[in-house]
């Protein structure tokens, strides 16, 4: 929430605006996610998919995985524990 979420949103909007539609989000340092974060992830995923891309989640916390599963959205995201594998998944 707050400034961190605002920075995340601005960064993703900038990347998508520059034509980068295949994104790997490293969530290792993100212990929790709330409804605002989930909504933002889904909106950005939709934009990325419309541009022919996708968003991959790297090292999401157990809490984040449980939260996405609980709200029925985990199936929208492919998750990875290894950055190289996540990047290679786009090829």
Protein Blocks (a to p, Z undefined) as FASTA:
>chain_A
ZZllmmmmmmmmmmmmnopabdcddfklmmbccfklmmmmmmmmmmmmmnopacddehia
fklmmmmmmnopmmmpccdfbfklmmmmmZZ
